[in-house]
């Protein structure tokens, strides 16, 4: 966290620093510039009839249909006033006397639980991480030859690490004889700023949650009988054409991280650099919200959800526990569209090729189709398939710790549907309210981030698949027989 000469490096999968990420919307020094940009975008959206700015045309689609702003009701707000509204709202997020130095003593009240930093800066709380590479016993550094080559993955060591600073870790955790976790002061150098060869340091780290999700989601696909290992991961990471570099803080070039990399400066303290557009802010201003009431809109446009914990499954509420079906009027007079006259198994087979979004779009084409598609049993079967085998598979728990949390929430969803005894796996219960649950997941910040991380792991899986089929893209390694004995750690086969 922020002290002079200090910097953040980020997890290779989720692109979040070990302290959890930002705790402020915007750096006070950037306040005027950011407010000016937002005010200009809001003006374009509300008063000039312009749609999405060209700069965001290729931004990732969140999977939901665009909601267009109702522009005709807005009466114009003068430029200066608009700018003041935005500045005031952003400034209302500042907290603590130390804000000038960017060091709040406490996390601000608007930061929801599970989002961003896991503690105020002075407590230096960090998530547990997993370091992979060659550490030796003394200095924690990997052996690199003068020509810049480093050992292949054969003898990599996997460590459960804590006490992070600038990409390095100062404590290793191991299981004691009685099951307790013991912390040892042992350095593991993982920083992208390699000590011997600039940018050539091969050790890397991931947060523990990402490490566990990576293995779980890799295995689920059952692509090969041979299990994926840390040794392979190390070689996949280091044999790409483009190296991991300091200006990406250790991320893999070419992997799409969903725009979060923009938040990585010297420190990952502010959400503002990850902002995508000002649509929600425009809607908030149009609805008359001002000051702190605009913060939720700002958070939406700043894509703060990219830092939300990935294991907060949405709770059932009155608002989400029902899904309204549609009964067409005059159904006997309305002729059936050709597609709805198909035998039901053929119709179901065709719809299996559609995503839920496209199915719902299809349902808007006519009343009869709407009634067929929103029929309770049809929709539940469709969404159930998507959860267990398709596009919503990411909402299922991936690790033992997640299983405990997710099953508790799933039982509450079943309880809302009147089912008392959910069984061991509530997600497969025939009465599980899939449409309402997925509808809540799509709105959930935690599940949005879960989907982003799943997408990144899919990209890793593709790199791994290519590595398995074609081998190293670039050979940056020297043979294992040249490795000094002191670095030959325990070969890991994945899992710590
Ligand atoms: Zn991570």
Boltz pocket constraint, residues with backbone or C-beta under 6 A from the ligand:
constraints:
  - pocket:
      binder: B
      contacts: [[A, 11], [A, 12], [A, 13], [A, 14], [A, 15], [A, 16], [A, 206], [A, 207], [A, 208], [A, 209], [A, 210], [A, 211]]
      max_distance: 6.0
